[in-house]
Amino acid sequence: MNVTWTQSWDDFVSVLNEHVQSHDDFEGLAATLTGHSVVWSGTVEKVDLDDVAPLIYIAFPPRQIAFRDGRIATLEVISVPIADGDRSSWNTVTVGQRVTFEAVLGSRASIFPTISVKTFKSGKTLVTVSLVDGRLR
């Protein structure tokens, strides 16, 4: 698998799109992607640096994933949990600022899946991408 997705949000979404065209779940893909470091750039949408679980919400240009069964999901915002010891570098980040960050995709030790898909009764489909150890670059 080409790993340009570790440096490009668009390439990452392309990998997801390719996968959903031939598979019904993300377990195999997640196993392949988990543990890779990514370096992506986006725009700060929200800053939540609380003491328990500090997060930065990063917006990307909206990209769609088209599932084989006709569902469509739009990926555009991801929350980045801040790495222990890196909180001070995020203190000056402001909403609307473009940032480049590094994070690890998923964690084998986490109870949350690296990638998950949930379709609600409303028909909306939510794709969740789990990151850990977010560091400002």
N, CA, C and O atoms as CSV, one atom per row, in Angstrom:
chain,resi,resn,atom,element,x,y,z
A,1,MET,N,N,0.849,-1.184,0.000
A,1,MET,CA,C,0.000,0.000,0.000
A,1,MET,C,C,0.889,1.240,0.000
A,1,MET,O,O,1.817,1.356,0.801
A,2,ASN,N,N,0.595,2.143,-0.891
A,2,ASN,CA,C,1.299,3.416,-0.957
A,2,ASN,C,C,0.983,4.209,0.312
A,2,ASN,O,O,-0.181,4.297,0.702
A,3,VAL,N,N,1.984,4.780,0.956
A,3,VAL,CA,C,1.752,5.477,2.223
A,3,VAL,C,C,1.765,6.995,2.085
A,3,VAL,O,O,2.043,7.694,3.058
A,4,THR,N,N,1.467,7.521,0.890
A,4,THR,CA,C,1.370,8.975,0.760
A,4,THR,C,C,0.246,9.518,1.638
A,4,THR,O,O,0.228,10.707,1.954
A,5,TRP,N,N,-0.691,8.658,2.033
A,5,TRP,CA,C,-1.794,9.073,2.901
A,5,TRP,C,C,-1.298,9.532,4.263
A,5,TRP,O,O,-2.020,10.232,4.974
A,6,THR,N,N,-0.095,9.157,4.637
A,6,THR,CA,C,0.425,9.607,5.936
A,6,THR,C,C,0.801,11.084,5.890
A,6,THR,O,O,0.956,11.717,6.935
A,7,GLN,N,N,0.948,11.639,4.684
A,7,GLN,CA,C,1.331,13.037,4.514
A,7,GLN,C,C,0.223,13.883,3.887
A,7,GLN,O,O,0.384,15.095,3.743
A,8,SER,N,N,-0.895,13.265,3.512
A,8,SER,CA,C,-1.939,13.989,2.789
A,8,SER,C,C,-3.327,13.521,3.220
A,8,SER,O,O,-3.662,12.342,3.098
A,9,TRP,N,N,-4.131,14.460,3.728
A,9,TRP,CA,C,-5.518,14.162,4.099
A,9,TRP,C,C,-6.288,13.647,2.881
A,9,TRP,O,O,-7.026,12.668,2.986
A,10,ASP,N,N,-6.122,14.300,1.728
A,10,ASP,CA,C,-6.830,13.868,0.514
A,10,ASP,C,C,-6.464,12.435,0.143
A,10,ASP,O,O,-7.338,11.651,-0.227
A,11,ASP,N,N,-5.189,12.087,0.236
A,11,ASP,CA,C,-4.771,10.722,-0.082
A,11,ASP,C,C,-5.342,9.729,0.926
A,11,ASP,O,O,-5.689,8.606,0.562
A,12,PHE,N,N,-5.440,10.136,2.185
A,12,PHE,CA,C,-6.046,9.276,3.208
A,12,PHE,C,C,-7.508,8.988,2.864
A,12,PHE,O,O,-7.952,7.841,2.930
A,13,VAL,N,N,-8.245,10.020,2.500
A,13,VAL,CA,C,-9.652,9.834,2.131
A,13,VAL,C,C,-9.759,8.962,0.882
A,13,VAL,O,O,-10.695,8.171,0.765
A,14,SER,N,N,-8.825,9.093,-0.044
A,14,SER,CA,C,-8.812,8.231,-1.236
A,14,SER,C,C,-8.633,6.763,-0.853
A,14,SER,O,O,-9.275,5.883,-1.428
A,15,VAL,N,N,-7.761,6.505,0.116
A,15,VAL,CA,C,-7.563,5.129,0.601
A,15,VAL,C,C,-8.876,4.597,1.187
A,15,VAL,O,O,-9.257,3.456,0.929
A,16,LEU,N,N,-9.560,5.428,1.973
A,16,LEU,CA,C,-10.847,5.005,2.536
A,16,LEU,C,C,-11.857,4.711,1.429
A,16,LEU,O,O,-12.560,3.702,1.479
A,17,ASN,N,N,-11.929,5.590,0.433
A,17,ASN,CA,C,-12.856,5.395,-0.677
A,17,ASN,C,C,-12.571,4.107,-1.437
A,17,ASN,O,O,-13.490,3.351,-1.753
A,18,GLU,N,N,-11.308,3.859,-1.728
A,18,GLU,CA,C,-10.935,2.624,-2.420
A,18,GLU,C,C,-11.357,1.402,-1.614
A,18,GLU,O,O,-11.839,0.413,-2.166
A,19,HIS,N,N,-11.171,1.485,-0.315
A,19,HIS,CA,C,-11.504,0.351,0.546
A,19,HIS,C,C,-13.011,0.073,0.553
A,19,HIS,O,O,-13.427,-1.077,0.416
A,20,VAL,N,N,-13.823,1.114,0.712
A,20,VAL,CA,C,-15.269,0.890,0.831
A,20,VAL,C,C,-15.897,0.425,-0.477
A,20,VAL,O,O,-17.021,-0.078,-0.481
A,21,GLN,N,N,-15.184,0.586,-1.580
A,21,GLN,CA,C,-15.705,0.096,-2.852
A,21,GLN,C,C,-15.568,-1.421,-2.980
A,21,GLN,O,O,-16.217,-2.032,-3.828
A,22,SER,N,N,-14.725,-2.031,-2.140
A,22,SER,CA,C,-14.526,-3.476,-2.244
A,22,SER,C,C,-14.730,-4.241,-0.940
A,22,SER,O,O,-14.652,-5.469,-0.928
A,23,HIS,N,N,-14.992,-3.530,0.160
A,23,HIS,CA,C,-15.156,-4.180,1.459
A,23,HIS,C,C,-16.356,-3.592,2.198
A,23,HIS,O,O,-16.747,-2.448,1.966
A,24,ASP,N,N,-16.931,-4.395,3.093
A,24,ASP,CA,C,-18.083,-3.935,3.864
A,24,ASP,C,C,-17.717,-3.379,5.233
A,24,ASP,O,O,-18.560,-2.776,5.897
A,25,ASP,N,N,-16.487,-3.568,5.664
A,25,ASP,CA,C,-16.100,-3.056,6.980
A,25,ASP,C,C,-14.684,-2.513,6.923
A,25,ASP,O,O,-13.994,-2.612,5.908
A,26,PHE,N,N,-14.274,-1.939,8.035
A,26,PHE,CA,C,-12.961,-1.305,8.093
A,26,PHE,C,C,-11.959,-2.089,8.927
A,26,PHE,O,O,-10.843,-1.614,9.138
A,27,GLU,N,N,-12.321,-3.275,9.407
A,27,GLU,CA,C,-11.416,-3.984,10.312
A,27,GLU,C,C,-10.067,-4.294,9.677
A,27,GLU,O,O,-9.030,-4.046,10.293
A,28,GLY,N,N,-10.055,-4.824,8.473
A,28,GLY,CA,C,-8.794,-5.142,7.810
A,28,GLY,C,C,-7.973,-3.905,7.513
A,28,GLY,O,O,-6.757,-3.892,7.710
A,29,LEU,N,N,-8.643,-2.860,7.038
A,29,LEU,CA,C,-7.953,-1.616,6.754
A,29,LEU,C,C,-7.394,-1.008,8.030
A,29,LEU,O,O,-6.254,-0.545,8.056
A,30,ALA,N,N,-8.191,-1.009,9.079
A,30,ALA,CA,C,-7.747,-0.452,10.358
A,30,ALA,C,C,-6.503,-1.179,10.856
A,30,ALA,O,O,-5.579,-0.552,11.372
A,31,ALA,N,N,-6.480,-2.492,10.704
A,31,ALA,CA,C,-5.313,-3.256,11.149
A,31,ALA,C,C,-4.058,-2.833,10.389
A,31,ALA,O,O,-2.963,-2.821,10.952
A,32,THR,N,N,-4.216,-2.487,9.115
A,32,THR,CA,C,-3.088,-2.046,8.302
A,32,THR,C,C,-2.637,-0.637,8.666
A,32,THR,O,O,-1.442,-0.344,8.646
A,33,LEU,N,N,-3.592,0.245,8.999
A,33,LEU,CA,C,-3.284,1.653,9.235
A,33,LEU,C,C,-2.868,1.970,10.665
A,33,LEU,O,O,-2.104,2.906,10.895
A,34,THR,N,N,-3.363,1.200,11.623
A,34,THR,CA,C,-3.128,1.493,13.033
A,34,THR,C,C,-1.638,1.556,13.351
A,34,THR,O,O,-0.857,0.681,12.975
A,35,GLY,N,N,-1.275,2.626,14.059
A,35,GLY,CA,C,0.103,2.793,14.498
A,35,GLY,C,C,0.951,3.668,13.587
A,35,GLY,O,O,2.058,4.053,13.965
A,36,HIS,N,N,0.457,3.988,12.398
A,36,HIS,CA,C,1.200,4.870,11.489
A,36,HIS,C,C,1.098,6.312,11.964
A,36,HIS,O,O,0.038,6.757,12.403
A,37,SER,N,N,2.200,7.032,11.874
A,37,SER,CA,C,2.178,8.474,12.133
A,37,SER,C,C,1.703,9.184,10.881
A,37,SER,O,O,2.074,8.826,9.763
A,38,VAL,N,N,0.874,10.197,11.089
A,38,VAL,CA,C,0.417,11.026,9.979
A,38,VAL,C,C,0.851,12.458,10.239
A,38,VAL,O,O,0.954,12.885,11.389
A,39,VAL,N,N,1.102,13.191,9.178
A,39,VAL,CA,C,1.383,14.620,9.253
A,39,VAL,C,C,0.421,15.277,8.275
A,39,VAL,O,O,0.602,15.195,7.060
A,40,TRP,N,N,-0.606,15.932,8.817
A,40,TRP,CA,C,-1.645,16.549,8.012
A,40,TRP,C,C,-1.746,18.028,8.368
A,40,TRP,O,O,-1.342,18.447,9.452
A,41,SER,N,N,-2.286,18.803,7.449
A,41,SER,CA,C,-2.507,20.234,7.673
A,41,SER,C,C,-3.985,20.541,7.505
A,41,SER,O,O,-4.651,20.018,6.611
A,42,GLY,N,N,-4.482,21.402,8.387
A,42,GLY,CA,C,-5.872,21.817,8.314
A,42,GLY,C,C,-6.059,23.109,9.081
A,42,GLY,O,O,-5.095,23.723,9.539
A,43,THR,N,N,-7.309,23.510,9.215
A,43,THR,CA,C,-7.650,24.759,9.872
A,43,THR,C,C,-8.291,24.482,11.226
A,43,THR,O,O,-9.205,23.665,11.330
A,44,VAL,N,N,-7.814,25.156,12.252
A,44,VAL,CA,C,-8.356,24.960,13.596
A,44,VAL,C,C,-9.817,25.411,13.615
A,44,VAL,O,O,-10.129,26.555,13.286
A,45,GLU,N,N,-10.699,24.502,14.002
A,45,GLU,CA,C,-12.129,24.814,14.091
A,45,GLU,C,C,-12.558,25.087,15.528
A,45,GLU,O,O,-13.431,25.916,15.784
A,46,LYS,N,N,-11.926,24.375,16.461
A,46,LYS,CA,C,-12.295,24.527,17.869
A,46,LYS,C,C,-11.094,24.123,18.721
A,46,LYS,O,O,-10.355,23.198,18.383
A,47,VAL,N,N,-10.918,24.833,19.825
A,47,VAL,CA,C,-9.847,24.529,20.769
A,47,VAL,C,C,-10.504,24.158,22.096
A,47,VAL,O,O,-11.278,24.939,22.649
A,48,ASP,N,N,-10.198,22.976,22.600
A,48,ASP,CA,C,-10.767,22.506,23.865
A,48,ASP,C,C,-9.632,21.920,24.701
A,48,ASP,O,O,-9.438,20.705,24.743
A,49,LEU,N,N,-8.889,22.798,25.360
A,49,LEU,CA,C,-7.712,22.365,26.112
A,49,LEU,C,C,-8.031,22.160,27.591
A,49,LEU,O,O,-7.353,22.700,28.465
A,50,ASP,N,N,-9.072,21.374,27.858
A,50,ASP,CA,C,-9.410,21.120,29.260
A,50,ASP,C,C,-8.350,20.233,29.901
A,50,ASP,O,O,-7.483,19.693,29.216
A,51,ASP,N,N,-8.428,20.089,31.223
A,51,ASP,CA,C,-7.393,19.359,31.958
A,51,ASP,C,C,-7.471,17.847,31.784
A,51,ASP,O,O,-6.465,17.157,31.950
A,52,VAL,N,N,-8.642,17.326,31.456
A,52,VAL,CA,C,-8.813,15.875,31.397
A,52,VAL,C,C,-8.481,15.311,30.020
A,52,VAL,O,O,-7.712,14.357,29.909
A,53,ALA,N,N,-9.051,15.890,28.983
A,53,ALA,CA,C,-8.867,15.362,27.633
A,53,ALA,C,C,-8.740,16.507,26.628
A,53,ALA,O,O,-9.693,16.805,25.909
A,54,PRO,N,N,-7.572,17.150,26.571
A,54,PRO,CA,C,-7.417,18.281,25.653
A,54,PRO,C,C,-7.478,17.836,24.185
A,54,PRO,O,O,-6.833,16.871,23.778
A,55,LEU,N,N,-8.283,18.583,23.405
A,55,LEU,CA,C,-8.492,18.280,21.989
A,55,LEU,C,C,-8.405,19.549,21.163
A,55,LEU,O,O,-8.715,20.644,21.633
A,56,ILE,N,N,-7.983,19.380,19.942
A,56,ILE,CA,C,-8.056,20.432,18.931
A,56,ILE,C,C,-8.875,19.836,17.787
A,56,ILE,O,O,-8.606,18.720,17.344
A,57,TYR,N,N,-9.864,20.574,17.316
A,57,TYR,CA,C,-10.672,20.133,16.193
A,57,TYR,C,C,-10.122,20.791,14.940
A,57,TYR,O,O,-10.030,22.015,14.857
A,58,ILE,N,N,-9.757,19.969,13.968
A,58,ILE,CA,C,-9.137,20.443,12.736
A,58,ILE,C,C,-10.094,20.200,11.577
A,58,ILE,O,O,-10.593,19.090,11.391
A,59,ALA,N,N,-10.345,21.252,10.800
A,59,ALA,CA,C,-11.203,21.148,9.625
A,59,ALA,C,C,-10.342,20.983,8.371
A,59,ALA,O,O,-9.284,21.597,8.230
A,60,PHE,N,N,-10.827,20.144,7.480
A,60,PHE,CA,C,-10.196,19.898,6.194
A,60,PHE,C,C,-11.214,20.223,5.101
A,60,PHE,O,O,-12.409,20.311,5.383
A,61,PRO,N,N,-10.765,20.400,3.872
A,61,PRO,CA,C,-11.748,20.549,2.800
A,61,PRO,C,C,-12.649,19.310,2.780
A,61,PRO,O,O,-12.146,18.187,2.828
A,62,PRO,N,N,-13.975,19.497,2.710
A,62,PRO,CA,C,-14.884,18.341,2.752
A,62,PRO,C,C,-14.598,17.352,1.618
A,62,PRO,O,O,-14.418,17.737,0.463
A,63,ARG,N,N,-14.563,16.084,1.977
A,63,ARG,CA,C,-14.361,15.005,1.009
A,63,ARG,C,C,-15.395,13.916,1.297
A,63,ARG,O,O,-15.670,13.606,2.456
A,64,GLN,N,N,-15.959,13.344,0.244
A,64,GLN,CA,C,-16.994,12.331,0.429
A,64,GLN,C,C,-16.448,10.926,0.255
A,64,GLN,O,O,-15.530,10.669,-0.523
A,65,ILE,N,N,-17.058,10.028,1.020
A,65,ILE,CA,C,-16.819,8.603,0.868
A,65,ILE,C,C,-18.132,8.002,0.379
A,65,ILE,O,O,-19.181,8.212,0.988
A,66,ALA,N,N,-18.071,7.263,-0.711
A,66,ALA,CA,C,-19.261,6.639,-1.286
A,66,ALA,C,C,-19.196,5.134,-1.052
A,66,ALA,O,O,-18.323,4.445,-1.579
A,67,PHE,N,N,-20.129,4.643,-0.257
A,67,PHE,CA,C,-20.188,3.223,0.058
A,67,PHE,C,C,-20.887,2.450,-1.056
A,67,PHE,O,O,-21.661,3.027,-1.819
A,68,ARG,N,N,-20.622,1.167,-1.151
A,68,ARG,CA,C,-21.216,0.325,-2.203
A,68,ARG,C,C,-22.734,0.293,-2.136
A,68,ARG,O,O,-23.401,0.128,-3.157
A,69,ASP,N,N,-23.283,0.452,-0.929
A,69,ASP,CA,C,-24.740,0.378,-0.775
A,69,ASP,C,C,-25.436,1.721,-1.004
A,69,ASP,O,O,-26.636,1.845,-0.761
A,70,GLY,N,N,-24.692,2.719,-1.468
A,70,GLY,CA,C,-25.288,4.009,-1.781
A,70,GLY,C,C,-25.156,5.068,-0.692
A,70,GLY,O,O,-25.434,6.241,-0.942
A,71,ARG,N,N,-24.738,4.680,0.505
A,71,ARG,CA,C,-24.532,5.678,1.564
A,71,ARG,C,C,-23.379,6.596,1.185
A,71,ARG,O,O,-22.432,6.193,0.510
A,72,ILE,N,N,-23.485,7.828,1.632
A,72,ILE,CA,C,-22.435,8.823,1.422
A,72,ILE,C,C,-22.096,9.422,2.782
A,72,ILE,O,O,-22.990,9.752,3.561
A,73,ALA,N,N,-20.819,9.559,3.060
A,73,ALA,CA,C,-20.377,10.242,4.278
A,73,ALA,C,C,-19.406,11.340,3.862
A,73,ALA,O,O,-18.579,11.146,2.971
A,74,THR,N,N,-19.513,12.481,4.508
A,74,THR,CA,C,-18.595,13.579,4.241
A,74,THR,C,C,-17.613,13.684,5.393
A,74,THR,O,O,-18.011,13.817,6.550
A,75,LEU,N,N,-16.338,13.625,5.076
A,75,LEU,CA,C,-15.294,13.795,6.080
A,75,LEU,C,C,-14.757,15.211,5.966
A,75,LEU,O,O,-14.357,15.653,4.889
A,76,GLU,N,N,-14.753,15.923,7.100
A,76,GLU,CA,C,-14.235,17.283,7.042
A,76,GLU,C,C,-13.659,17.787,8.354
A,76,GLU,O,O,-12.886,18.745,8.337
A,77,VAL,N,N,-13.994,17.193,9.482
A,77,VAL,CA,C,-13.450,17.643,10.763
A,77,VAL,C,C,-12.966,16.415,11.531
A,77,VAL,O,O,-13.613,15.368,11.544
A,78,ILE,N,N,-11.817,16.578,12.163
A,78,ILE,CA,C,-11.276,15.494,12.976
A,78,ILE,C,C,-10.788,16.091,14.291
A,78,ILE,O,O,-10.233,17.189,14.310
A,79,SER,N,N,-10.996,15.373,15.380
A,79,SER,CA,C,-10.494,15.848,16.666
A,79,SER,C,C,-9.138,15.195,16.921
A,79,SER,O,O,-8.941,14.001,16.692
A,80,VAL,N,N,-8.232,16.006,17.394
A,80,VAL,CA,C,-6.868,15.539,17.632
A,80,VAL,C,C,-6.581,15.613,19.128
A,80,VAL,O,O,-6.421,16.706,19.671
A,81,PRO,N,N,-6.512,14.460,19.805
A,81,PRO,CA,C,-6.131,14.473,21.220
A,81,PRO,C,C,-4.666,14.897,21.365
A,81,PRO,O,O,-3.786,14.388,20.670
A,82,ILE,N,N,-4.430,15.823,22.266
A,82,ILE,CA,C,-3.099,16.402,22.444
A,82,ILE,C,C,-2.185,15.432,23.202
A,82,ILE,O,O,-2.590,14.827,24.195
A,83,ALA,N,N,-0.965,15.297,22.725
A,83,ALA,CA,C,0.020,14.418,23.363
A,83,ALA,C,C,0.398,14.963,24.733
A,83,ALA,O,O,0.480,16.175,24.930
A,84,ASP,N,N,0.628,14.057,25.672
A,84,ASP,CA,C,1.135,14.459,26.978
A,84,ASP,C,C,2.432,15.229,26.771
A,84,ASP,O,O,3.299,14.806,26.007
A,85,GLY,N,N,2.559,16.346,27.447
A,85,GLY,CA,C,3.779,17.134,27.351
A,85,GLY,C,C,3.823,18.092,26.175
A,85,GLY,O,O,4.777,18.860,26.055
A,86,ASP,N,N,2.819,18.074,25.300
A,86,ASP,CA,C,2.836,18.974,24.147
A,86,ASP,C,C,1.757,20.050,24.243
A,86,ASP,O,O,1.563,20.835,23.314
A,87,ARG,N,N,1.072,20.075,25.354
A,87,ARG,CA,C,-0.031,21.027,25.529
A,87,ARG,C,C,0.416,22.485,25.372
A,87,ARG,O,O,-0.305,23.286,24.778
A,88,SER,N,N,1.576,22.832,25.889
A,88,SER,CA,C,2.016,24.226,25.842
A,88,SER,C,C,2.184,24.727,24.409
A,88,SER,O,O,1.954,25.906,24.143
A,89,SER,N,N,2.578,23.861,23.487
A,89,SER,CA,C,2.746,24.306,22.104
A,89,SER,C,C,1.401,24.612,21.443
A,89,SER,O,O,1.350,25.364,20.470
A,90,TRP,N,N,0.310,24.034,21.963
A,90,TRP,CA,C,-1.022,24.271,21.403
A,90,TRP,C,C,-1.712,25.480,22.043
A,90,TRP,O,O,-2.735,25.939,21.535
A,91,ASN,N,N,-1.170,26.002,23.148
A,91,ASN,CA,C,-1.827,27.095,23.872
A,91,ASN,C,C,-2.031,28.352,23.036
A,91,ASN,O,O,-2.963,29.113,23.297
A,92,THR,N,N,-1.196,28.588,22.051
A,92,THR,CA,C,-1.314,29.816,21.255
A,92,THR,C,C,-2.105,29.616,19.964
A,92,THR,O,O,-2.295,30.565,19.203
A,93,VAL,N,N,-2.563,28.403,19.715
A,93,VAL,CA,C,-3.331,28.115,18.504
A,93,VAL,C,C,-4.711,28.760,18.618
A,93,VAL,O,O,-5.348,28.698,19.669
A,94,THR,N,N,-5.165,29.379,17.530
A,94,THR,CA,C,-6.466,30.055,17.545
A,94,THR,C,C,-7.374,29.525,16.446
A,94,THR,O,O,-6.908,28.995,15.437
A,95,VAL,N,N,-8.668,29.676,16.655
A,95,VAL,CA,C,-9.658,29.257,15.668
A,95,VAL,C,C,-9.392,30.006,14.362
A,95,VAL,O,O,-9.159,31.215,14.366
A,96,GLY,N,N,-9.429,29.281,13.255
A,96,GLY,CA,C,-9.185,29.858,11.939
A,96,GLY,C,C,-7.740,29.755,11.484
A,96,GLY,O,O,-7.439,29.991,10.314
A,97,GLN,N,N,-6.850,29.406,12.391
A,97,GLN,CA,C,-5.427,29.289,12.058
A,97,GLN,C,C,-5.164,27.984,11.315
A,97,GLN,O,O,-5.716,26.943,11.670
A,98,ARG,N,N,-4.334,28.034,10.299
A,98,ARG,CA,C,-3.920,26.823,9.591
A,98,ARG,C,C,-2.737,26.231,10.340
A,98,ARG,O,O,-1.781,26.936,10.662
A,99,VAL,N,N,-2.806,24.932,10.615
A,99,VAL,CA,C,-1.752,24.260,11.366
A,99,VAL,C,C,-1.361,22.957,10.680
A,99,VAL,O,O,-2.144,22.354,9.947
A,100,THR,N,N,-0.149,22.552,10.938
A,100,THR,CA,C,0.311,21.225,10.553
A,100,THR,C,C,0.569,20.472,11.850
A,100,THR,O,O,1.210,20.985,12.767
A,101,PHE,N,N,0.064,19.261,11.909
A,101,PHE,CA,C,0.208,18.470,13.123
A,101,PHE,C,C,0.629,17.056,12.776
A,101,PHE,O,O,0.449,16.579,11.655
A,102,GLU,N,N,1.195,16.406,13.774
A,102,GLU,CA,C,1.548,14.994,13.667
A,102,GLU,C,C,0.739,14.249,14.712
A,102,GLU,O,O,0.557,14.736,15.827
A,103,ALA,N,N,0.260,13.084,14.357
A,103,ALA,CA,C,-0.479,12.242,15.298
A,103,ALA,C,C,-0.312,10.790,14.867
A,103,ALA,O,O,0.149,10.503,13.762
A,104,VAL,N,N,-0.690,9.894,15.746
A,104,VAL,CA,C,-0.644,8.470,15.439
A,104,VAL,C,C,-2.065,8.014,15.158
A,104,VAL,O,O,-2.991,8.323,15.908
A,105,LEU,N,N,-2.222,7.282,14.077
A,105,LEU,CA,C,-3.537,6.787,13.693
A,105,LEU,C,C,-3.876,5.573,14.545
A,105,LEU,O,O,-3.265,4.511,14.423
A,106,GLY,N,N,-4.863,5.757,15.406
A,106,GLY,CA,C,-5.304,4.670,16.271
A,106,GLY,C,C,-4.255,4.251,17.273
A,106,GLY,O,O,-3.149,4.789,17.323
A,107,SER,N,N,-4.633,3.291,18.053
A,107,SER,CA,C,-3.725,2.734,19.052
A,107,SER,C,C,-4.167,1.318,19.349
A,107,SER,O,O,-5.348,1.065,19.587
A,108,ARG,N,N,-3.237,0.411,19.336
A,108,ARG,CA,C,-3.590,-0.977,19.632
A,108,ARG,C,C,-4.076,-1.129,21.073
A,108,ARG,O,O,-4.764,-2.096,21.401
A,109,ALA,N,N,-3.720,-0.177,21.927
A,109,ALA,CA,C,-4.115,-0.243,23.334
A,109,ALA,C,C,-5.456,0.440,23.605
A,109,ALA,O,O,-5.979,0.355,24.716
A,110,SER,N,N,-6.013,1.115,22.602
A,110,SER,CA,C,-7.238,1.886,22.801
A,110,SER,C,C,-8.481,1.003,22.726
A,110,SER,O,O,-8.503,-0.009,22.026
A,111,ILE,N,N,-9.510,1.410,23.460
A,111,ILE,CA,C,-10.790,0.710,23.364
A,111,ILE,C,C,-11.569,1.197,22.146
A,111,ILE,O,O,-12.545,0.562,21.747
A,112,PHE,N,N,-11.152,2.321,21.544
A,112,PHE,CA,C,-11.830,2.866,20.374
A,112,PHE,C,C,-11.193,2.313,19.107
A,112,PHE,O,O,-9.969,2.218,19.017
A,113,PRO,N,N,-12.014,1.947,18.127
A,113,PRO,CA,C,-11.446,1.438,16.874
A,113,PRO,C,C,-10.743,2.557,16.100
A,113,PRO,O,O,-11.100,3.728,16.225
A,114,THR,N,N,-9.761,2.190,15.318
A,114,THR,CA,C,-9.027,3.164,14.511
A,114,THR,C,C,-9.963,3.862,13.533
A,114,THR,O,O,-9.919,5.083,13.386
A,115,ILE,N,N,-10.799,3.093,12.875
A,115,ILE,CA,C,-11.793,3.629,11.949
A,115,ILE,C,C,-13.098,2.896,12.206
A,115,ILE,O,O,-13.123,1.668,12.288
A,116,SER,N,N,-14.177,3.651,12.332
A,116,SER,CA,C,-15.481,3.010,12.497
A,116,SER,C,C,-16.519,3.759,11.676
A,116,SER,O,O,-16.367,4.940,11.364
A,117,VAL,N,N,-17.581,3.034,11.335
A,117,VAL,CA,C,-18.673,3.597,10.557
A,117,VAL,C,C,-19.974,3.285,11.285
A,117,VAL,O,O,-20.222,2.146,11.682
A,118,LYS,N,N,-20.791,4.304,11.452
A,118,LYS,CA,C,-22.089,4.140,12.114
A,118,LYS,C,C,-23.140,4.861,11.276
A,118,LYS,O,O,-22.981,6.038,10.950
A,119,THR,N,N,-24.208,4.157,10.929
A,119,THR,CA,C,-25.324,4.778,10.222
A,119,THR,C,C,-26.478,4.904,11.202
A,119,THR,O,O,-26.868,3.928,11.843
A,120,PHE,N,N,-27.019,6.103,11.314
A,120,PHE,CA,C,-28.091,6.404,12.248
A,120,PHE,C,C,-29.456,6.213,11.596
A,120,PHE,O,O,-29.563,6.107,10.374
A,121,LYS,N,N,-30.491,6.171,12.420
A,121,LYS,CA,C,-31.849,6.025,11.911
A,121,LYS,C,C,-32.207,7.134,10.935
A,121,LYS,O,O,-33.021,6.933,10.033
A,122,SER,N,N,-31.611,8.287,11.110
A,122,SER,CA,C,-31.868,9.423,10.217
A,122,SER,C,C,-31.320,9.187,8.812
A,122,SER,O,O,-31.649,9.917,7.877
A,123,GLY,N,N,-30.482,8.159,8.674
A,123,GLY,CA,C,-29.852,7.877,7.390
A,123,GLY,C,C,-28.461,8.456,7.257
A,123,GLY,O,O,-27.731,8.112,6.327
A,124,LYS,N,N,-28.080,9.336,8.179
A,124,LYS,CA,C,-26.734,9.914,8.130
A,124,LYS,C,C,-25.710,8.868,8.550
A,124,LYS,O,O,-25.956,8.057,9.443
A,125,THR,N,N,-24.568,8.902,7.893
A,125,THR,CA,C,-23.481,7.974,8.188
A,125,THR,C,C,-22.314,8.758,8.764
A,125,THR,O,O,-21.883,9.759,8.192
A,126,LEU,N,N,-21.812,8.299,9.890
A,126,LEU,CA,C,-20.693,8.930,10.573
A,126,LEU,C,C,-19.471,8.025,10.459
A,126,LEU,O,O,-19.515,6.849,10.820
A,127,VAL,N,N,-18.388,8.590,9.956
A,127,VAL,CA,C,-17.115,7.880,9.904
A,127,VAL,C,C,-16.227,8.507,10.962
A,127,VAL,O,O,-16.000,9.717,10.953
A,128,THR,N,N,-15.724,7.689,11.873
A,128,THR,CA,C,-14.861,8.164,12.946
A,128,THR,C,C,-13.451,7.647,12.703
A,128,THR,O,O,-13.243,6.457,12.467
A,129,VAL,N,N,-12.490,8.557,12.764
A,129,VAL,CA,C,-11.082,8.229,12.625
A,129,VAL,C,C,-10.430,8.576,13.956
A,129,VAL,O,O,-10.499,9.719,14.406
A,130,SER,N,N,-9.804,7.602,14.579
A,130,SER,CA,C,-9.216,7.808,15.892
A,130,SER,C,C,-7.727,8.135,15.786
A,130,SER,O,O,-6.948,7.376,15.211
A,131,LEU,N,N,-7.357,9.269,16.345
A,131,LEU,CA,C,-5.961,9.668,16.416
A,131,LEU,C,C,-5.521,9.730,17.874
A,131,LEU,O,O,-6.357,9.890,18.764
A,132,VAL,N,N,-4.238,9.608,18.125
A,132,VAL,CA,C,-3.678,9.784,19.464
A,132,VAL,C,C,-2.379,10.585,19.343
A,132,VAL,O,O,-1.791,10.675,18.265
A,133,ASP,N,N,-1.946,11.161,20.461
A,133,ASP,CA,C,-0.642,11.833,20.558
A,133,ASP,C,C,-0.434,12.953,19.562
A,133,ASP,O,O,0.591,13.001,18.882
A,134,GLY,N,N,-1.409,13.866,19.470
A,134,GLY,CA,C,-1.292,14.994,18.559
A,134,GLY,C,C,-0.214,15.978,18.985
A,134,GLY,O,O,-0.182,16.429,20.130
A,135,ARG,N,N,0.662,16.301,18.053
A,135,ARG,CA,C,1.756,17.244,18.301
A,135,ARG,C,C,1.754,18.300,17.204
A,135,ARG,O,O,1.627,17.982,16.021
A,136,LEU,N,N,1.893,19.543,17.604
A,136,LEU,CA,C,1.974,20.644,16.647
A,136,LEU,C,C,3.331,20.589,15.968
A,136,LEU,O,O,4.346,20.354,16.624
A,137,ARG,N,N,3.358,20.801,14.675
A,137,ARG,CA,C,4.642,20.756,13.922
A,137,ARG,C,C,5.129,22.145,13.630
A,137,ARG,O,O,6.180,22.313,13.012
